Amino acid sequence: MVSFLANSDDEQEGAEPANGLSTMPDDHIKAMQAELEAYLFQLASDKSVDRLMWWSVSAATYPVLSAVAHCILSILVTIVP
């Protein structure tokens, strides 16, 4: 199980978790966990793949992670002299 999606034993009773996942139904969280675990398993087997091209092909398979990857991969690289 992916630890940052799981409930923490350190959280106080009735306190809102810092990750904001408490407002999501458990089935959505479990679906996100399953998607992340499937992606990490796939990632381990595909070491020499162009990630940008891979995401364009695999976006439908991993819809939540695809949205995150789109945000991250679309950040422009800038160099300030």
N, C-alpha and C positions, 0 to 999 in steps of 0.2 A: 504494500500500500504506500502511496505517496504521502509523506508525513505532513507537508504543509497544507494539504487538503483535509487531513484528519483532525478531529477535535483534540485539543490539547488538555492534558490533565492539570496543567498549571493555571488554566483560566479559572477565574472566580465564578462562583455560582451566580447565574443571572447576568454576568457581564457580557458585553458584546465582543466577540472575537475580533482581533485586529484585521483579519483577512476579509471580513464582511460576508462570509459565506453562510452565516446563520440565517439570513433572510431567504436563502434558497431552499427549496424542498430537497429532502435527502436523495430522492431519485435523480435529481439534476446533478448533485454533487457526486454521486456514484458514477453517473455517466461521464462526467468530466474526469474522474479518476481513471476510469477504464480507458478513455481516449488517450490520456497522458501516458498510461502504462503501455498501451499498444504502440504509441509513437516512440517511446523510449526503447522498446524491444526492436522496432523497425530500424531505429537510428543505429543501434548496435550492430546490425547486420549490413547496413549500407554505409561503409566508411568513405568511399571515394565517389560520392555523388554530388553534383552541383545542387546545392540546397535551394537556390532560387527556382530552378527548373523543377526540382522535386516538389516544391510547394505548389507550383502551378498545376501539376498533375494530381497531387494528393489532397487538394483543398477540400474536396467533397468527403473524403474519408475522415478527415480530422477538422470539422468545422470550427470548433472553439479555438483550437491551437492555430488554425489557419488565420483566424482574425488577429490573434496575438502576433503571429509571424508577419502578417501584412503591416502591422503598426511598426514593428521593429525593423524589418527589412526595407521599409520605405523611408527611413531616416536618412537624410542626405549627409554625406561626409563633407565636412568643411575643414579647411586648414587656415588658421590665423597666423600670419607672419609675426 
